[in-house]
Amino acid sequence: MNLLGDSRTNPKEAERRRYDRYAVRCDCWLERDDAAVYGPTADLGLGGLFLRTAIPMHHGQRVEVALSVESAGTPVVARGVVTRTVPAQHGRRHGVGVQFLEFVDGRDSLQRFLKARPRA
């Protein structure tokens, strides 16, 4: 399984994405200057993630990401930027897409975890 392939869901997104995405639910914390928010991931890859959360985020916001990934002894920690926002509607929480800019810890653990999962 190649972790550097393109997304196969939306042709426009496939052009922008360098990494596959996986439909994986992990506990995720995003910390920004004024708040820390929690939400389970909807999808996840080596290049970023999407999650739903009660607190809206803004496009371009820098965040620190902490992921609780099964089989990883410590959280996966990365620095990222919000690249997509979806307003809350119809009873669903706000959607937040984050691109990873730099891994602080756990990139190898995340890669091993994702290799064992089917792509989204």
OpenMM code with the backbone's topology and positions (N, CA, C; nanometers):
from openmm import Vec3, app, unit

residues = "MET ASN LEU LEU GLY ASP SER ARG THR ASN PRO LYS GLU ALA GLU ARG ARG ARG TYR ASP ARG TYR ALA VAL ARG CYS ASP CYS TRP LEU GLU ARG ASP ASP ALA ALA VAL TYR GLY PRO THR ALA ASP LEU GLY LEU GLY GLY LEU PHE LEU ARG THR ALA ILE PRO MET HIS HIS GLY GLN ARG VAL GLU VAL ALA LEU SER VAL GLU SER ALA GLY THR PRO VAL VAL ALA ARG GLY VAL VAL THR ARG THR VAL PRO ALA GLN HIS GLY ARG ARG HIS GLY VAL GLY VAL GLN PHE LEU GLU PHE VAL ASP GLY ARG ASP SER LEU GLN ARG PHE LEU LYS ALA ARG PRO ARG ALA".split()
positions = [
    Vec3(0.0838, -0.1174, 0.0000),
    Vec3(0.0000, 0.0000, 0.0000),
    Vec3(0.0887, 0.1242, 0.0000),
    Vec3(0.0643, 0.2162, -0.0894),
    Vec3(0.1450, 0.3362, -0.1028),
    Vec3(0.0842, 0.4508, -0.0246),
    Vec3(0.1578, 0.5052, 0.0711),
    Vec3(0.1075, 0.6166, 0.1510),
    Vec3(0.1278, 0.7498, 0.0816),
    Vec3(0.1878, 0.7521, -0.0355),
    Vec3(0.2118, 0.8776, -0.1045),
    Vec3(0.1206, 0.8949, -0.2255),
    Vec3(0.0180, 0.8123, -0.2385),
    Vec3(-0.0716, 0.8198, -0.3532),
    Vec3(-0.1725, 0.9321, -0.3402),
    Vec3(-0.2585, 0.9447, -0.4403),
    Vec3(-0.3607, 1.0487, -0.4430),
    Vec3(-0.4913, 0.9971, -0.3863),
    Vec3(-0.5741, 1.0901, -0.3387),
    Vec3(-0.7090, 1.0580, -0.2957),
    Vec3(-0.7895, 1.0178, -0.4191),
    Vec3(-0.8807, 0.9244, -0.4047),
    Vec3(-0.9594, 0.8797, -0.5192),
    Vec3(-1.1051, 0.9241, -0.5089),
    Vec3(-1.1373, 1.0081, -0.4124),
    Vec3(-1.2764, 1.0443, -0.3909),
    Vec3(-1.3220, 1.1575, -0.4808),
    Vec3(-1.2581, 1.2706, -0.4786),
    Vec3(-1.2981, 1.3878, -0.5530),
    Vec3(-1.1809, 1.4288, -0.6419),
    Vec3(-1.1998, 1.4386, -0.7733),
    Vec3(-1.0876, 1.4714, -0.8622),
    Vec3(-1.0170, 1.6015, -0.8241),
    Vec3(-1.0924, 1.7040, -0.7806),
    Vec3(-1.0286, 1.8295, -0.7409),
    Vec3(-0.9405, 1.8091, -0.6185),
    Vec3(-0.9906, 1.7314, -0.5194),
    Vec3(-0.9107, 1.7046, -0.4008),
    Vec3(-0.7912, 1.6169, -0.4342),
    Vec3(-0.8081, 1.5227, -0.5278),
    Vec3(-0.6984, 1.4340, -0.5657),
    Vec3(-0.5823, 1.5140, -0.6222),
    Vec3(-0.6136, 1.6228, -0.6923),
    Vec3(-0.5071, 1.7056, -0.7477),
    Vec3(-0.4286, 1.7766, -0.6384),
    Vec3(-0.4951, 1.8118, -0.5280),
    Vec3(-0.4307, 1.8869, -0.4210),
    Vec3(-0.3598, 1.7971, -0.3202),
    Vec3(-0.4077, 1.6763, -0.2998),
    Vec3(-0.3544, 1.5899, -0.1955),
    Vec3(-0.2338, 1.5113, -0.2433),
    Vec3(-0.1325, 1.5070, -0.1571),
    Vec3(-0.0138, 1.4273, -0.1861),
    Vec3(-0.0183, 1.2937, -0.1133),
    Vec3(-0.1086, 1.2799, -0.0155),
    Vec3(-0.1152, 1.1603, 0.0676),
    Vec3(-0.2558, 1.1018, 0.0643),
    Vec3(-0.2636, 0.9702, 0.0759),
    Vec3(-0.3931, 0.9039, 0.0871),
    Vec3(-0.4579, 0.9416, 0.2190),
    Vec3(-0.5913, 0.9340, 0.2209),
    Vec3(-0.6683, 0.9549, 0.3427),
    Vec3(-0.7341, 0.8227, 0.3803),
    Vec3(-0.7511, 0.8028, 0.5097),
    Vec3(-0.8085, 0.6794, 0.5630),
    Vec3(-0.9256, 0.7160, 0.6530),
    Vec3(-1.0366, 0.6434, 0.6403),
    Vec3(-1.1540, 0.6660, 0.7245),
    Vec3(-1.1250, 0.6063, 0.8621),
    Vec3(-1.0629, 0.6867, 0.9479),
    Vec3(-1.0169, 0.6400, 1.0783),
    Vec3(-1.0650, 0.7363, 1.1858),
    Vec3(-1.1190, 0.6824, 1.2935),
    Vec3(-1.1588, 0.7643, 1.4084),
    Vec3(-1.0528, 0.7524, 1.5164),
    Vec3(-0.9913, 0.8654, 1.5449),
    Vec3(-0.8929, 0.8752, 1.6526),
    Vec3(-0.9292, 0.9962, 1.7378),
    Vec3(-0.8997, 0.9895, 1.8659),
    Vec3(-0.9159, 1.1077, 1.9495),
    Vec3(-0.8157, 1.2123, 1.9040),
    Vec3(-0.8624, 1.3359, 1.8875),
    Vec3(-0.7767, 1.4423, 1.8355),
    Vec3(-0.7991, 1.5712, 1.9136),
    Vec3(-0.6908, 1.6350, 1.9490),
    Vec3(-0.6949, 1.7647, 2.0153),
    Vec3(-0.6232, 1.8645, 1.9266),
    Vec3(-0.6861, 1.9786, 1.9020),
    Vec3(-0.6244, 2.0885, 1.8290),
    Vec3(-0.6064, 2.2035, 1.9276),
    Vec3(-0.4868, 2.2537, 1.9370),
    Vec3(-0.4614, 2.3660, 2.0256),
    Vec3(-0.4235, 2.4863, 1.9412),
    Vec3(-0.4920, 2.5974, 1.9668),
    Vec3(-0.4606, 2.7236, 1.9008),
    Vec3(-0.4305, 2.8260, 2.0095),
    Vec3(-0.3986, 2.9482, 1.9710),
    Vec3(-0.3602, 3.0493, 2.0693),
    Vec3(-0.4624, 3.0696, 2.1800),
    Vec3(-0.5913, 3.0689, 2.1460),
    Vec3(-0.6936, 3.1047, 2.2426),
    Vec3(-0.7793, 2.9886, 2.2923),
    Vec3(-0.7568, 2.8678, 2.2447),
    Vec3(-0.8417, 2.7558, 2.2871),
    Vec3(-0.7791, 2.6225, 2.2479),
    Vec3(-0.8268, 2.5198, 2.3149),
    Vec3(-0.7954, 2.3820, 2.2774),
    Vec3(-0.9292, 2.3144, 2.2506),
    Vec3(-0.9391, 2.2435, 2.1386),
    Vec3(-1.0644, 2.1780, 2.1027),
    Vec3(-1.0403, 2.0290, 2.0821),
    Vec3(-1.1462, 1.9531, 2.1044),
    Vec3(-1.1406, 1.8079, 2.0886),
    Vec3(-1.2425, 1.7662, 1.9838),
    Vec3(-1.2095, 1.6619, 1.9095),
    Vec3(-1.3045, 1.5991, 1.8199),
    Vec3(-1.2442, 1.4715, 1.7648),
    Vec3(-1.3272, 1.3727, 1.7378),
    Vec3(-1.2755, 1.2516, 1.6734),
    Vec3(-1.2510, 1.2779, 1.5253),
    Vec3(-1.1447, 1.2214, 1.4714),
    Vec3(-1.1171, 1.2385, 1.3295),
    Vec3(-1.2223, 1.1659, 1.2468),
    Vec3(-1.2536, 1.2216, 1.1304),
    Vec3(-1.3394, 1.1549, 1.0326),
    Vec3(-1.2527, 1.0840, 0.9297),
    Vec3(-1.1417, 1.1502, 0.8930),
    Vec3(-1.0416, 1.0848, 0.8108),
    Vec3(-0.9046, 1.1404, 0.8459),
    Vec3(-0.8040, 1.0632, 0.8092),
    Vec3(-0.6690, 1.0915, 0.8559),
    Vec3(-0.5689, 1.0386, 0.7540),
    Vec3(-0.4596, 1.1085, 0.7361),
    Vec3(-0.3510, 1.0652, 0.6498),
    Vec3(-0.2218, 1.1286, 0.6972),
    Vec3(-0.1117, 1.0952, 0.6331),
    Vec3(0.0162, 1.1546, 0.6707),
    Vec3(0.0222, 1.3037, 0.6390),
    Vec3(-0.0674, 1.3504, 0.5533),
    Vec3(-0.0673, 1.4911, 0.5165),
    Vec3(-0.1634, 1.5770, 0.5953),
    Vec3(-0.2555, 1.5145, 0.6701),
    Vec3(-0.3507, 1.5939, 0.7459),
    Vec3(-0.4703, 1.5130, 0.7916),
    Vec3(-0.5755, 1.5854, 0.8337),
    Vec3(-0.6937, 1.5198, 0.8890),
    Vec3(-0.8158, 1.6071, 0.8707),
    Vec3(-0.9320, 1.5469, 0.8931),
    Vec3(-1.0584, 1.6196, 0.8992),
    Vec3(-1.1310, 1.5708, 1.0226),
    Vec3(-1.1886, 1.6658, 1.0978),
    Vec3(-1.2663, 1.6289, 1.2152),
    Vec3(-1.3826, 1.7239, 1.2326),
    Vec3(-1.4752, 1.6868, 1.3175),
    Vec3(-1.5882, 1.7718, 1.3545),
    Vec3(-1.5718, 1.8098, 1.5009),
    Vec3(-1.5983, 1.9373, 1.5298),
    Vec3(-1.5792, 1.9872, 1.6653),
    Vec3(-1.6842, 2.0936, 1.6976),
    Vec3(-1.7092, 2.1163, 1.8260),
    Vec3(-1.8097, 2.2137, 1.8696),
    Vec3(-1.7633, 2.3576, 1.8504),
    Vec3(-1.6344, 2.3800, 1.8475),
    Vec3(-1.5799, 2.5154, 1.8374),
    Vec3(-1.5284, 2.5397, 1.6957),
    Vec3(-1.5755, 2.6461, 1.6302),
    Vec3(-1.5282, 2.6720, 1.4934),
    Vec3(-1.3821, 2.7159, 1.4907),
    Vec3(-1.3165, 2.6862, 1.3819),
    Vec3(-1.1787, 2.7293, 1.3592),
    Vec3(-1.1808, 2.8167, 1.2334),
    Vec3(-1.0732, 2.8895, 1.2105),
    Vec3(-1.0670, 2.9786, 1.0954),
    Vec3(-0.9600, 2.9327, 0.9967),
    Vec3(-0.9920, 2.9458, 0.8692),
    Vec3(-0.8974, 2.9103, 0.7640),
    Vec3(-0.7663, 2.9863, 0.7862),
    Vec3(-0.6546, 2.9161, 0.7766),
    Vec3(-0.5233, 2.9775, 0.7946),
    Vec3(-0.4716, 2.9760, 0.9368),
    Vec3(-0.5553, 2.9362, 1.0337),
    Vec3(-0.5111, 2.9304, 1.1734),
    Vec3(-0.4056, 2.8228, 1.1916),
    Vec3(-0.3019, 2.8547, 1.2653),
    Vec3(-0.1988, 2.7562, 1.3003),
    Vec3(-0.2457, 2.6807, 1.4237),
    Vec3(-0.2237, 2.5497, 1.4241),
    Vec3(-0.2663, 2.4661, 1.5359),
    Vec3(-0.1575, 2.3641, 1.5689),
    Vec3(-0.1600, 2.3199, 1.6920),
    Vec3(-0.0804, 2.2041, 1.7318),
    Vec3(-0.1786, 2.0890, 1.7441),
    Vec3(-0.1439, 1.9761, 1.6855),
    Vec3(-0.2315, 1.8591, 1.6796),
    Vec3(-0.1746, 1.7492, 1.7679),
    Vec3(-0.2605, 1.6871, 1.8480),
    Vec3(-0.2231, 1.5676, 1.9247),
    Vec3(-0.3260, 1.4595, 1.8929),
    Vec3(-0.2791, 1.3462, 1.8447),
    Vec3(-0.3649, 1.2339, 1.8076),
    Vec3(-0.3367, 1.1151, 1.8977),
    Vec3(-0.4418, 1.0542, 1.9462),
    Vec3(-0.4287, 0.9305, 2.0210),
    Vec3(-0.4521, 0.8162, 1.9229),
    Vec3(-0.3437, 0.7493, 1.8844),
    Vec3(-0.3487, 0.6435, 1.7842),
    Vec3(-0.3239, 0.5104, 1.8532),
    Vec3(-0.4161, 0.4151, 1.8306),
    Vec3(-0.3967, 0.2841, 1.8932),
    Vec3(-0.2639, 0.2254, 1.8487),
    Vec3(-0.2007, 0.1569, 1.9356),
    Vec3(-0.0708, 0.0919, 1.9159),
    Vec3(0.0468, 0.1883, 1.9251),
    Vec3(0.0220, 0.3178, 1.9332),
    Vec3(0.1316, 0.4131, 1.9541),
    Vec3(0.1384, 0.4399, 2.1035),
    Vec3(0.2548, 0.4254, 2.1608),
    Vec3(0.2686, 0.4435, 2.3046),
    Vec3(0.2440, 0.5863, 2.3498),
    Vec3(0.2798, 0.6824, 2.2680),
    Vec3(0.2595, 0.8226, 2.3011),
    Vec3(0.1786, 0.8880, 2.1895),
    Vec3(0.1161, 1.0021, 2.2168),
    Vec3(0.0384, 1.0683, 2.1114),
    Vec3(0.1248, 1.1095, 1.9925),
    Vec3(0.0635, 1.1104, 1.8768),
    Vec3(0.1264, 1.1670, 1.7578),
    Vec3(0.1068, 1.3172, 1.7679),
    Vec3(0.2151, 1.3928, 1.7563),
    Vec3(0.2080, 1.5380, 1.7710),
    Vec3(0.2617, 1.6033, 1.6439),
    Vec3(0.1861, 1.7004, 1.5936),
    Vec3(0.2261, 1.7707, 1.4711),
    Vec3(0.1837, 1.9167, 1.4806),
    Vec3(0.2503, 1.9986, 1.4016),
    Vec3(0.2072, 2.1369, 1.3823),
    Vec3(0.1359, 2.1407, 1.2481),
    Vec3(0.0270, 2.2195, 1.2423),
    Vec3(-0.0498, 2.2247, 1.1195),
    Vec3(-0.1175, 2.3579, 1.0988),
    Vec3(-0.1917, 2.3643, 0.9892),
    Vec3(-0.2672, 2.4840, 0.9536),
    Vec3(-0.4057, 2.4406, 0.9064),
    Vec3(-0.5071, 2.5165, 0.9464),
    Vec3(-0.6438, 2.4889, 0.9038),
    Vec3(-0.6568, 2.5279, 0.7566),
    Vec3(-0.6923, 2.4306, 0.6734),
    Vec3(-0.7041, 2.4548, 0.5300),
    Vec3(-0.8475, 2.4429, 0.4800),
    Vec3(-0.9370, 2.3962, 0.5660),
    Vec3(-1.0770, 2.3806, 0.5264),
    Vec3(-1.1645, 2.3993, 0.6481),
    Vec3(-1.2738, 2.4734, 0.6312),
    Vec3(-1.3722, 2.4877, 0.7382),
    Vec3(-1.5109, 2.4624, 0.6801),
    Vec3(-1.5937, 2.3933, 0.7575),
    Vec3(-1.7311, 2.3643, 0.7176),
    Vec3(-1.8206, 2.4107, 0.8320),
    Vec3(-1.9126, 2.5032, 0.8064),
    Vec3(-1.9984, 2.5523, 0.9141),
    Vec3(-2.0893, 2.4430, 0.9691),
    Vec3(-2.1209, 2.4546, 1.0965),
    Vec3(-2.2154, 2.3619, 1.1592),
    Vec3(-2.3525, 2.3827, 1.0960),
    Vec3(-2.4201, 2.2723, 1.0663),
    Vec3(-2.5559, 2.2817, 1.0115),
    Vec3(-2.6260, 2.1481, 1.0234),
    Vec3(-2.7557, 2.1519, 1.0265),
    Vec3(-2.8396, 2.0317, 1.0323),
    Vec3(-2.7988, 1.9387, 1.1465),
    Vec3(-2.7651, 1.9969, 1.2611),
    Vec3(-2.7293, 1.9166, 1.3774),
    Vec3(-2.5873, 1.8631, 1.3773),
    Vec3(-2.5096, 1.8950, 1.2758),
    Vec3(-2.3693, 1.8491, 1.2696),
    Vec3(-2.2783, 1.9583, 1.3219),
    Vec3(-2.1686, 1.9181, 1.3812),
    Vec3(-2.0716, 2.0132, 1.4338),
    Vec3(-1.9905, 2.0775, 1.3218),
    Vec3(-1.9118, 2.1769, 1.3571),
    Vec3(-1.8227, 2.2420, 1.2619),
    Vec3(-1.7215, 2.1405, 1.2091),
    Vec3(-1.6892, 2.1496, 1.0817),
    Vec3(-1.5871, 2.0645, 1.0226),
    Vec3(-1.4579, 2.1421, 1.0077),
    Vec3(-1.3460, 2.0738, 1.0328),
    Vec3(-1.2151, 2.1374, 1.0260),
    Vec3(-1.1181, 2.0445, 0.9532),
    Vec3(-1.0571, 2.0949, 0.8460),
    Vec3(-0.9519, 2.0227, 0.7759),
    Vec3(-0.8182, 2.0844, 0.8118),
    Vec3(-0.7231, 2.0014, 0.8496),
    Vec3(-0.5906, 2.0487, 0.8912),
    Vec3(-0.4839, 1.9818, 0.8053),
    Vec3(-0.3944, 2.0618, 0.7523),
    Vec3(-0.2775, 2.0097, 0.6818),
    Vec3(-0.1605, 2.0078, 0.7796),
    Vec3(-0.0928, 1.8934, 0.7874),
    Vec3(0.0253, 1.8843, 0.8729),
    Vec3(0.1414, 1.9571, 0.8051),
    Vec3(0.2078, 2.0429, 0.8809),
    Vec3(0.3249, 2.1131, 0.8310),
    Vec3(0.4533, 2.0475, 0.8778),
    Vec3(0.4474, 1.9910, 1.0000),
    Vec3(0.5677, 1.9332, 1.0607),
    Vec3(0.5260, 1.8374, 1.1712),
    Vec3(0.5865, 1.7203, 1.1733),
    Vec3(0.5643, 1.6260, 1.2832),
    Vec3(0.6649, 1.6549, 1.3931),
    Vec3(0.6147, 1.6650, 1.5145),
    Vec3(0.6998, 1.6829, 1.6311),
    Vec3(0.7382, 1.5458, 1.6862),
    Vec3(0.6419, 1.4532, 1.6861),
    Vec3(0.6652, 1.3192, 1.7392),
    Vec3(0.5627, 1.2221, 1.6811),
    Vec3(0.6042, 1.1009, 1.6526),
    Vec3(0.5122, 0.9942, 1.6189),
    Vec3(0.4807, 0.9725, 1.4716),
    Vec3(0.5537, 1.0341, 1.3795),
    Vec3(0.5238, 1.0145, 1.2376),
    Vec3(0.5338, 0.8671, 1.1979),
    Vec3(0.6378, 0.7990, 1.2436),
    Vec3(0.6541, 0.6572, 1.2099),
    Vec3(0.5404, 0.5730, 1.2667),
    Vec3(0.4978, 0.6044, 1.3885),
    Vec3(0.3847, 0.5322, 1.4496),
    Vec3(0.2582, 0.5526, 1.3682),
    Vec3(0.2342, 0.6749, 1.3245),
    Vec3(0.1165, 0.7035, 1.2437),
    Vec3(0.1234, 0.6295, 1.1099),
    Vec3(0.2381, 0.6271, 1.0474),
    Vec3(0.2532, 0.5578, 0.9195),
    Vec3(0.2248, 0.4085, 0.9350),
    Vec3(0.2782, 0.3461, 1.0392),
    Vec3(0.2516, 0.2029, 1.0626),
    Vec3(0.1034, 0.1793, 1.0869),
    Vec3(0.0403, 0.2654, 1.1661),
    Vec3(-0.1020, 0.2543, 1.1970),
    Vec3(-0.1860, 0.2624, 1.0677),
    Vec3(-0.1540, 0.3578, 0.9807),
    Vec3(-0.2311, 0.3775, 0.8588),
    Vec3(-0.2113, 0.2655, 0.7575),
    Vec3(-0.0922, 0.2088, 0.7512),
    Vec3(-0.0676, 0.0993, 0.6563),
    Vec3(-0.1602, -0.0184, 0.6788),
    Vec3(-0.2064, -0.0363, 0.8027),
    Vec3(-0.2938, -0.1485, 0.8357),
    Vec3(-0.4409, -0.1187, 0.8104),
    Vec3(-0.4730, -0.0013, 0.7543),
    Vec3(-0.6124, 0.0405, 0.7338),
    Vec3(-0.6437, 0.0532, 0.5847),
    Vec3(-0.7715, 0.0282, 0.5488),
    Vec3(-0.8116, 0.0531, 0.4095),
    Vec3(-0.8242, 0.2034, 0.3841),
    Vec3(-0.7932, 0.2450, 0.2614),
    Vec3(-0.8037, 0.3866, 0.2244),
    Vec3(-0.9478, 0.4321, 0.2207),
    Vec3(-0.9691, 0.5627, 0.2466),
    Vec3(-1.1042, 0.6212, 0.2421),
    Vec3(-1.1496, 0.6374, 0.0981),
] * unit.nanometer
topology = app.Topology()
chain = topology.addChain("A")
for resn in residues:
    res = topology.addResidue(resn, chain)
    for name in ("N", "CA", "C"):
        topology.addAtom(name, app.Element.getBySymbol(name[0]), res)
